[in-house]
């Protein structure tokens, strides 16, 4: 137990190592994806068979590798190279089962723990050379894969189904409460399963056309406007935060912040994931409060969004454009100010070779 405690007390360092390797994938993939949508000029995926759709797919591939890279290098930080394959494959499976980047963090930490104990097994000297390159990755991958698919996957799927039913049961009686719930869900895991449940709810609402008017109901438009604001608030808010308090962010995070602003404007919430993955206890609550604030403001100002998309790219078709912009600025301001109040200067938590942090999460198992 003492060995496990020593391994996990540097959890912040392990998370930061995973993030440092993940950021290039987020930036390159996210910017290319954003450019494809910007050049297309509409809040939608460019049509198949076009060069812009090819560009979109290239960017999506970068973002698709984000969680596996995060998980693989969290495990790498914990147990060196034998942990990369179990962690990365666990991260990939996290995407497949709909657990998102939070599932990827769990996969990376579990892979590190499993490989840590596999490395302690005594083997004959003839086996020692193949253990780190064959036996340990193989067994570790099987264990982590089994845990992700058979243990974690089923509860995640059940929880998402229940959450969708609960959200539909809220109805539209109190739009302020609904705005808080939807905004919080969108920001919670930034493209993960909780985010997708909220987004799917809003997209389904605007997709329900009134046969008399030929368009979605005003309430449906308000709901999608709230979601559209909540989608762009996390990455823009974190990008603005890096400009307001640069000493609290690494050079990599500052670059990710610039890309995050562009990604947010185009409706890609995943631009905030590097920040959330490196410091979840401070960043995720800030994102939730910011997105909820922006979503409620959009509701109160009467903005409408007929496009199942987020960010400012929907402004040409939005109603109440000024309110939509104001709501976004409110959410961004709340996010940036809150996270910068909570975070410490970066020099207090960067002191290892992998770019991780020295601030530890001390876990007491007694």
C-alpha positions in Angstrom: 0.0 0.0 0.0 2.9 2.4 0.7 4.2 1.7 -2.8 0.8 2.7 -4.3 0.6 5.8 -2.2 4.1 6.9 -3.3 3.0 6.3 -7.0 -0.2 8.2 -6.7 0.9 11.1 -4.6 2.5 12.6 -7.7 -0.8 12.4 -9.7 -0.5 16.1 -10.7 2.9 15.4 -12.2 1.6 12.4 -14.2 -1.4 14.4 -15.5 0.8 17.3 -16.6 3.1 14.9 -18.4 0.1 13.4 -20.3 -1.1 16.9 -21.1 2.3 18.1 -22.4 2.3 15.3 -25.0 -1.4 15.8 -25.8 -1.3 19.5 -26.5 0.3 19.3 -30.0 -2.6 17.0 -31.1 -5.2 19.3 -29.7 -3.7 22.4 -31.4 -2.9 20.9 -34.8 -6.1 18.8 -35.0 -8.4 21.5 -33.5 -7.1 24.4 -35.7 -7.3 22.4 -38.9 -10.9 21.3 -38.0 -11.8 24.9 -37.2 -10.3 26.2 -40.4 -12.3 23.7 -42.5 -15.6 24.9 -40.9 -14.5 28.6 -41.2 -13.7 28.2 -44.9 -16.9 26.4 -45.5 -18.7 29.4 -44.0 -21.6 27.5 -42.4 -22.1 26.0 -39.0 -21.9 22.4 -40.2 -19.4 19.8 -41.3 -18.3 20.4 -44.9 -20.0 18.1 -47.5 -18.3 14.7 -48.1 -16.1 14.5 -51.2 -14.8 18.0 -50.9 -11.4 19.2 -50.0 -12.8 21.0 -47.0 -14.3 17.7 -45.7 -10.9 16.1 -46.1 -9.4 18.9 -44.1 -12.1 18.4 -41.5 -11.3 14.7 -41.2 -7.6 15.4 -40.8 -8.4 17.8 -37.9 -10.8 15.3 -36.5 -8.1 12.6 -36.6 -5.8 14.8 -34.5 -8.6 15.4 -31.9 -9.4 11.7 -32.0 -5.8 10.8 -30.9 -6.0 13.3 -28.1 -7.4 11.0 -25.4 -5.2 8.0 -26.2 -2.1 10.1 -26.1 -3.2 11.7 -22.8 -3.8 8.3 -21.2 -0.6 6.7 -22.7 1.7 9.3 -21.4 0.0 9.5 -18.0 1.0 5.9 -17.7 4.5 6.7 -19.2 5.0 9.2 -16.4 4.1 6.6 -13.8 6.0 3.5 -15.1 8.0 4.6 -18.1 7.7 3.0 -21.6 6.0 -0.3 -20.6 2.9 1.8 -19.7 2.4 3.6 -23.0 0.6 0.8 -24.9 -1.8 -0.2 -22.1 -2.5 3.5 -21.3 -3.0 4.6 -25.0 -5.2 1.6 -25.8 -7.2 2.2 -22.7 -7.6 5.8 -23.8 -8.8 4.8 -27.2 -11.3 2.4 -25.6 -12.5 5.3 -23.4 -13.5 7.2 -26.6 -15.2 4.1 -28.0 -17.3 3.5 -24.9 -18.2 7.1 -24.6 -16.2 7.9 -21.4 -14.3 10.9 -22.9 -11.2 12.4 -21.6 -12.2 11.7 -18.0 -12.3 8.1 -18.8 -8.9 8.5 -20.5 -7.5 9.9 -17.3 -8.8 6.9 -15.4 -7.4 4.5 -18.1 -4.0 6.2 -17.8 -3.8 6.0 -14.1 -5.1 2.4 -14.0 -2.5 1.4 -16.6 0.2 2.9 -14.5 -0.9 1.1 -11.4 -1.3 -2.3 -13.3 2.1 -2.0 -15.0 3.7 -0.9 -11.7 2.8 -4.1 -10.1 3.5 -6.2 -13.2 7.1 -4.9 -13.1 7.5 -6.2 -9.6 6.9 -9.8 -10.6 10.1 -11.9 -10.2 11.0 -13.7 -13.4 14.0 -15.8 -14.6 16.9 -13.8 -16.0 16.2 -15.1 -19.5 12.8 -13.4 -19.4 13.9 -10.0 -18.1 14.7 -8.6 -21.6 11.3 -9.4 -23.0 9.2 -8.3 -20.0 9.2 -4.6 -20.7 8.7 -4.8 -24.5 6.4 -7.8 -24.8 5.0 -9.5 -21.6 4.2 -6.4 -19.5 2.5 -4.4 -22.3 0.6 -7.5 -23.5 -0.8 -8.4 -20.0 -1.3 -4.7 -19.1 -3.2 -4.0 -22.2 -5.5 -7.0 -21.7 -6.2 -6.0 -18.1 -6.9 -2.4 -18.9 -8.9 -3.2 -22.0 -11.0 -5.7 -20.0 -11.6 -3.1 -17.3 -12.6 -0.4 -19.8 -14.9 -2.5 -21.9 -16.5 -4.9 -19.3 -16.3 -3.0 -16.1 -16.4 0.8 -16.9 -18.2 0.7 -20.2 -21.6 -0.7 -19.0 -22.1 1.7 -16.1 -21.1 4.7 -18.3 -23.7 3.6 -21.0 -26.4 3.2 -18.3 -25.6 6.5 -16.7 -25.9 8.3 -20.0 -29.2 6.7 -20.8 -30.5 7.7 -17.4 -29.2 11.2 -17.7 -30.9 11.6 -21.1 -34.2 10.5 -19.6 -33.8 12.9 -16.7 -33.0 15.8 -18.9 -36.1 15.1 -21.1 -38.1 15.0 -17.9 -37.1 18.5 -16.8 -39.2 19.9 -19.7 -39.1 23.6 -20.4 -41.1 24.9 -17.5 -38.2 26.8 -16.0 -35.7 27.9 -18.7 -33.3 29.3 -16.1 -32.8 26.0 -14.3 -32.7 24.2 -17.7 -30.0 26.7 -18.8 -27.9 26.1 -15.7 -28.2 22.3 -16.1 -27.4 22.3 -19.9 -24.5 24.8 -19.5 -23.0 22.7 -16.7 -23.3 19.5 -18.6 -21.7 20.9 -21.7 -18.7 22.1 -19.8 -18.3 19.1 -17.5 -16.4 16.8 -19.9 -16.1 19.0 -23.0 -17.1 16.7 -25.8 -17.5 13.6 -23.6 -20.7 11.7 -22.9 -22.3 14.2 -20.5 -21.6 17.0 -23.0 -23.1 14.9 -25.8 -26.3 14.1 -23.9 -26.9 17.9 -23.4 -26.0 18.7 -27.0 -28.1 15.9 -28.4 -31.1 17.2 -26.3 -30.7 20.7 -27.8 -30.1 19.4 -31.4 -33.2 17.2 -31.1 -35.3 20.3 -30.0 -34.3 22.5 -32.9 -34.8 19.5 -35.2 -38.4 19.3 -34.3 -40.2 21.5 -36.8 -43.6 23.0 -36.2 -45.7 22.2 -39.3 -47.6 25.5 -39.1 -44.6 27.8 -38.9 -42.1 25.6 -40.7 -39.5 26.2 -38.0 -38.6 25.1 -34.5 -40.4 26.6 -31.5 -39.0 29.7 -29.8 -38.3 27.7 -26.7 -36.2 25.2 -28.7 -34.3 28.1 -30.3 -33.6 29.5 -26.8 -32.3 26.2 -25.6 -30.0 25.8 -28.5 -28.7 29.3 -28.0 -27.9 28.5 -24.4 -26.0 25.4 -25.5 -24.2 27.3 -28.3 -22.9 29.8 -25.8 -22.0 27.0 -23.3 -20.0 25.2 -26.0 -17.7 28.0 -26.8 -17.2 29.4 -23.4 -14.7 26.9 -22.0 -11.9 27.1 -24.6 -12.3 30.9 -25.1 -12.4 31.4 -21.3 -9.2 29.4 -20.8 -7.5 31.2 -23.7 -8.4 34.6 -22.2 -7.3 33.4 -18.8 -3.8 32.7 -20.2 -3.6 36.3 -21.3 -4.9 37.7 -18.0 -2.5 35.7 -15.8 0.4 34.4 -18.0 2.5 33.5 -15.0 0.0 30.8 -14.0 0.4 28.9 -17.3 3.2 27.1 -19.0 4.4 28.1 -22.5 2.6 25.1 -23.9 -0.6 26.1 -22.2 -0.3 29.7 -23.5 -0.1 28.3 -27.1 -3.0 26.0 -26.4 -4.9 29.0 -25.1 -4.5 30.8 -28.4 -5.7 27.8 -30.4 -8.5 27.4 -27.8 -9.9 30.8 -28.6 -10.2 30.0 -32.3 -11.6 26.6 -31.5 -14.2 28.1 -29.2 -15.3 30.7 -31.8 -16.0 27.8 -34.1 -17.8 25.7 -31.5 -15.1 23.1 -30.5 -15.3 22.7 -26.7 -12.4 20.2 -26.7 -10.0 23.2 -26.9 -10.3 23.4 -23.1 -9.4 19.8 -22.4 -5.6 20.3 -22.0 -6.3 22.7 -19.1 -8.9 20.5 -17.5 -6.7 17.4 -17.8 -3.7 19.1 -16.2 -5.6 20.7 -13.2 -9.2 19.2 -13.1 -10.0 20.2 -9.5 -9.6 23.9 -10.3 -10.4 24.1 -14.0 -13.5 22.0 -14.4 -15.5 23.8 -11.7 -14.5 27.1 -13.3 -15.7 25.9 -16.7 -19.0 24.7 -15.3 -19.8 27.9 -13.6 -18.7 30.0 -16.6 -20.8 27.9 -19.1 -23.8 27.9 -16.9 -23.6 31.7 -16.5 -23.3 32.2 -20.2 -26.2 29.8 -20.9 -28.5 31.4 -18.4 -27.6 34.9 -19.8 -28.5 33.8 -23.3 -31.9 32.5 -22.0 -32.7 35.7 -20.2 -31.7 37.9 -23.1 -33.9 35.9 -25.4 -31.3 34.7 -27.9 -32.2 32.0 -30.4 -30.1 29.6 -32.4 -31.6 27.4 -35.2 -28.3 25.7 -36.0 -27.3 22.6 -34.1 -23.8 24.0 -33.5 -22.1 26.4 -31.1 -19.7 29.3 -31.0 -19.9 32.5 -32.9 -20.1 30.9 -36.3 -23.8 30.6 -35.8 -24.3 34.4 -35.5 -25.4 34.9 -39.1 -28.5 32.7 -38.5 -29.0 33.5 -34.8 -31.7 35.7 -33.4 -30.9 38.2 -30.7 -27.3 38.4 -31.9 -26.3 41.1 -29.4 -27.7 39.0 -26.5 -25.8 35.9 -27.8 -22.5 37.9 -27.9 -23.1 39.4 -24.4 -23.9 35.9 -23.0 -20.7 34.6 -24.4 -18.7 37.4 -22.9 -20.3 36.9 -19.5 -19.4 33.2 -19.6 -15.9 33.8 -20.7 -15.3 36.5 -18.1 -16.7 34.2 -15.3 -14.5 31.3 -16.5 -11.3 33.3 -16.8 -11.6 35.2 -13.5 -12.6 32.1 -11.5 -9.9 29.8 -12.8 -7.2 32.5 -12.3 -8.3 33.1 -8.7 -8.1 29.3 -8.1 -4.8 28.6 -9.9 -1.3 29.2 -8.5 1.7 30.5 -10.5 3.1 27.9 -12.7 6.5 28.0 -11.1 5.1 26.4 -8.0 4.3 23.2 -9.8 6.8 22.6 -12.6 9.9 20.9 -11.6 10.3 17.6 -13.4 11.9 16.5 -16.7 8.6 15.6 -18.3 7.1 19.1 -17.7 5.0 18.0 -14.8 4.2 19.8 -11.7 5.5 19.7 -8.1 2.2 20.3 -6.5 1.1 16.9 -5.3 -2.2 15.4 -4.5 -1.6 13.6 -1.3 -3.8 10.5 -0.9 -4.3 9.0 2.5 -5.4 5.4 2.4 -5.5 5.0 6.2 
